[in-house]
Amino acid sequence: MHFIQPDLHTRRAFLRRAGQLAFTGAALPTALNLAAMADAAAFNATDYKALVCVFLNGGNDYANTVVNYDTASYDQYSAIRGGGANRTAGGIALAQAALTPTVLNPTVALPGGKQYALHPSMTGLAGLFNSGVAAVQLNVGPLVAPVTRQQYHSGNRVAYPLPPKLFSHNDQQSVWQSSQPEGATTGWGGHIGDLALSANTNRVLTCVSVTGNTVFLSGDQALSYQVSTNGAVKISAVNNNVYNSAAVRAAITSLALQTRTHVLENEYNLVTARAVGAESALTSALAAFPATDAPFNAFPTANGLADQLRMVARLIAARAQLGNQRQVFFVSIGGFDLHDNLIGGQATLMDRVSSALTAFYNATAALNVADKVTTFTASDFGRTLSNNGDGSDHGWGSHHFLVGGAVRGKAFYGKAPPVSVGNSTTDANDQWHVGQGRLLPSTSVDQYAGTLATWFGVQGAEMNGILPNLGNFNSADYPTNLGFML
């Protein structure tokens, strides 16, 4: 039997679902996924700022992305991952010599002589790090509150709560984006967008996805405006003849836009009118900004992530014409669920991520907004340090990247975990593994997101409505602000 949940059957939810249903037809596609936008209390925005979330779908393997390079740590990494003799490649371990071009040289050296390098395919991102405009956040992942390995293994979920449904792809994607498992209706990017609405003349373009629907950009008032890599999505029946008939198109347009006496019908038509207006304004504005394509033209092969970020760069270039002071963007790339073929599969993916992020940073620099745009990565989870053949299994914490002129770059943030599978529950020297090399996060997503939100302009009590668990992290070991933003 199916029971009605009143909280999921609000007027706003009805309108949202109506727009989603319309997506299935030819006449009213993605552009109708908008709800009426009300005024929201917000910070004062006197300049432009944008956050760009780059989501790595499938759970990126942390150990072959930010790789232990110093001799002692590399030898431990290689032994666990099945490396060859004399520090050569083997199993799912990369050769140490292959990492030399991507060694990261932080301004302040890590304790104990620890060094990291990026995957050999990530020369572009390594260059951004070493030039001071990128940073690495070590071992970050979803947490409800700080938890030790002993508390994790205790099984007492009342005293030591954990994020729901750990190691599940769909749920952990949602938890990263919304602090809730699959089925969540709002995300922290959308809640930031709620506060930013009043800073923008064109409120529809506050939260923009170039990769389809996402809970990350859905707020209480703000919903993601979805665009393609080619620009705004047009409503076919309003823009093109239907059955080769201009008369049918005119009739459908009239029905879709006219004022109605029924409150829900009228609201639906207002949303449609808003979508038509946004598409027209966006198409017109983008036509004037093809120049941001230049940093992306060097790709020898297809790079879908770069295509998405190219569109983000063009939208940022058109910000003045569109009337936007604050924006949150979402792009993504899939394929990271590498239970096998980790070495071959990740090399292609890491090249695409690094190349796309490098081109995007260069585009923002060309637009003179490099210090106004902060790009950050996220993923379902990290993966196990131990192998399961020629791949790795679902994990928890992972290492992530921050890129932009306002990032305190050339630095690592958080705690560098020991290189261990952590299968012994009694080893007091290893607090950051929960078996098979799964990282127990030493930094929470809430801390990561809160630091980005603070830079964006979120203040004081506003943060409580964005990140419900952030109040649990307010100590020297778990600071509210991680310090990676200027």
Secondary structure as the mmCIF struct_conf table of DSSP 4:
data_model
#
loop_
_struct_conf.conf_type_id
_struct_conf.id
_struct_conf.beg_label_comp_id
_struct_conf.beg_label_asym_id
_struct_conf.beg_label_seq_id
_struct_conf.end_label_comp_id
_struct_conf.end_label_asym_id
_struct_conf.end_label_seq_id
HELX_RH_3T_P HELX_RH_3T_P1 PRO A 6 LEU A 8
BEND BEND1 HIS A 9 HIS A 9
HELX_RH_AL_P HELX_RH_AL_P1 ARG A 11 ALA A 22
TURN_TY1_P TURN_TY1_P1 PHE A 23 THR A 24
BEND BEND2 GLY A 25 LEU A 28
HELX_RH_3T_P HELX_RH_3T_P2 THR A 30 LEU A 32
BEND BEND3 ASP A 47 ASP A 47
STRN STRN1 LYS A 49 LEU A 56
TURN_TY1_P TURN_TY1_P2 ASN A 57 GLY A 58
BEND BEND4 TYR A 62 TYR A 62
TURN_TY1_P TURN_TY1_P3 ALA A 63 THR A 65
STRN STRN2 VAL A 66 ASN A 68
BEND BEND5 ASP A 70 ASP A 70
HELX_RH_AL_P HELX_RH_AL_P2 THR A 71 ARG A 81
TURN_TY1_P TURN_TY1_P4 GLY A 82 GLY A 82
HELX_RH_3T_P HELX_RH_3T_P3 ALA A 85 ARG A 87
STRN STRN3 GLY A 90 GLY A 90
TURN_TY1_P TURN_TY1_P5 GLY A 91 ILE A 92
STRN STRN4 ALA A 93 ALA A 93
HELX_LH_PP_P HELX_LH_PP_P1 LEU A 94 ALA A 95
TURN_TY1_P TURN_TY1_P6 GLN A 96 GLN A 96
HELX_RH_3T_P HELX_RH_3T_P4 ALA A 97 THR A 102
STRN STRN5 VAL A 103 VAL A 103
BEND BEND6 THR A 107 VAL A 108
HELX_LH_PP_P HELX_LH_PP_P2 ALA A 109 LEU A 110
HELX_RH_3T_P HELX_RH_3T_P5 PRO A 111 GLY A 113
STRN STRN6 TYR A 116 LEU A 118
TURN_TY1_P TURN_TY1_P7 PRO A 120 SER A 121
HELX_RH_AL_P HELX_RH_AL_P3 THR A 123 ASN A 130
TURN_TY1_P TURN_TY1_P8 SER A 131 GLY A 132
BEND BEND7 VAL A 133 VAL A 133
STRN STRN7 ALA A 134 GLY A 141
BEND BEND8 VAL A 144 ALA A 145
HELX_RH_AL_P HELX_RH_AL_P4 ARG A 149 SER A 154
TURN_TY1_P TURN_TY1_P9 ARG A 157 ALA A 159
BEND BEND9 TYR A 160 TYR A 160
TURN_TY1_P TURN_TY1_P10 PRO A 164 PHE A 167
HELX_RH_AL_P HELX_RH_AL_P5 HIS A 169 SER A 178
BEND BEND10 SER A 179 GLN A 180
TURN_TY1_P TURN_TY1_P11 GLU A 182 GLY A 183
HELX_RH_AL_P HELX_RH_AL_P6 TRP A 188 ALA A 196
HELX_RH_3T_P HELX_RH_3T_P6 LEU A 197 ALA A 199
BEND BEND11 THR A 201 ASN A 202
HELX_RH_3T_P HELX_RH_3T_P7 ARG A 203 LEU A 205
BEND BEND12 THR A 206 THR A 206
STRN STRN8 CYS A 207 SER A 209
BEND BEND13 VAL A 210 GLY A 212
HELX_RH_3T_P HELX_RH_3T_P8 VAL A 215 LEU A 217
BEND BEND14 ASP A 220 GLN A 221
HELX_LH_PP_P HELX_LH_PP_P3 SER A 224 SER A 224
STRN STRN9 TYR A 225 SER A 228
TURN_TY1_P TURN_TY1_P12 THR A 229 ASN A 230
STRN STRN10 GLY A 231 ALA A 232
HELX_LH_PP_P HELX_LH_PP_P4 VAL A 233 LYS A 234
HELX_RH_AL_P HELX_RH_AL_P7 SER A 236 ASN A 239
BEND BEND15 ASN A 240 ASN A 240
STRN STRN11 VAL A 242 VAL A 242
TURN_TY1_P TURN_TY1_P13 TYR A 243 ASN A 244
STRN STRN12 SER A 245 SER A 245
HELX_RH_AL_P HELX_RH_AL_P8 ALA A 246 LEU A 257
BEND BEND16 GLN A 258 GLN A 258
BEND BEND17 THR A 261 HIS A 262
HELX_RH_AL_P HELX_RH_AL_P9 VAL A 263 LEU A 286
TURN_TY1_P TURN_TY1_P14 ALA A 287 ALA A 288
HELX_RH_3T_P HELX_RH_3T_P9 ALA A 291 PHE A 296
TURN_TY1_P TURN_TY1_P15 ASN A 297 ALA A 298
BEND BEND18 PRO A 300 THR A 301
HELX_RH_AL_P HELX_RH_AL_P10 GLY A 304 ALA A 317
TURN_TY1_P TURN_TY1_P16 ALA A 318 ALA A 318
HELX_RH_AL_P HELX_RH_AL_P11 ARG A 319 LEU A 322
TURN_TY1_P TURN_TY1_P17 GLY A 323 GLY A 323
BEND BEND19 GLN A 325 GLN A 325
STRN STRN13 ARG A 326 ILE A 333
BEND BEND20 HIS A 339 ASP A 340
HELX_RH_AL_P HELX_RH_AL_P12 LEU A 342 ALA A 366
TURN_TY1_P TURN_TY1_P18 LEU A 367 ASN A 368
HELX_RH_3T_P HELX_RH_3T_P10 ALA A 370 LYS A 372
STRN STRN14 VAL A 373 SER A 379
BEND BEND21 ASP A 380 ASP A 380
STRN STRN15 ARG A 383 ASN A 387
BEND BEND22 ASN A 388 GLY A 391
STRN STRN16 SER A 392 HIS A 394
BEND BEND23 TRP A 396 TRP A 396
STRN STRN17 SER A 398 VAL A 403
BEND BEND24 GLY A 404 GLY A 404
TURN_TY1_P TURN_TY1_P19 GLY A 405 ALA A 406
STRN STRN18 VAL A 407 VAL A 407
BEND BEND25 LYS A 410 LYS A 410
STRN STRN19 ALA A 411 TYR A 413
BEND BEND26 GLY A 414 GLY A 414
HELX_LH_PP_P HELX_LH_PP_P5 LYS A 415 PRO A 418
BEND BEND27 VAL A 419 VAL A 419
TURN_TY1_P TURN_TY1_P20 THR A 425 THR A 426
TURN_TY1_P TURN_TY1_P21 ALA A 428 ASN A 429
BEND BEND28 TRP A 432 TRP A 432
STRN STRN20 HIS A 433 HIS A 433
BEND BEND29 GLY A 435 GLY A 435
TURN_TY1_P TURN_TY1_P22 GLN A 436 GLY A 437
HELX_LH_PP_P HELX_LH_PP_P6 ARG A 438 ARG A 438
STRN STRN21 LEU A 439 LEU A 439
HELX_LH_PP_P HELX_LH_PP_P7 LEU A 440 PRO A 441
BEND BEND30 SER A 442 SER A 442
STRN STRN22 THR A 443 SER A 444
HELX_RH_AL_P HELX_RH_AL_P13 VAL A 445 PHE A 456
TURN_TY1_P TURN_TY1_P23 GLY A 457 GLY A 457
HELX_RH_3T_P HELX_RH_3T_P11 GLY A 460 GLY A 465
TURN_TY1_P TURN_TY1_P24 ILE A 466 ILE A 466
TURN_TY1_P TURN_TY1_P25 PRO A 468 ASN A 469
HELX_RH_3T_P HELX_RH_3T_P12 LEU A 470 ASN A 472
BEND BEND31 SER A 475 TYR A 478
BEND BEND32 THR A 480 THR A 480
BEND BEND33 GLY A 483 GLY A 483
STRN STRN23 MET A 485 MET A 485
#
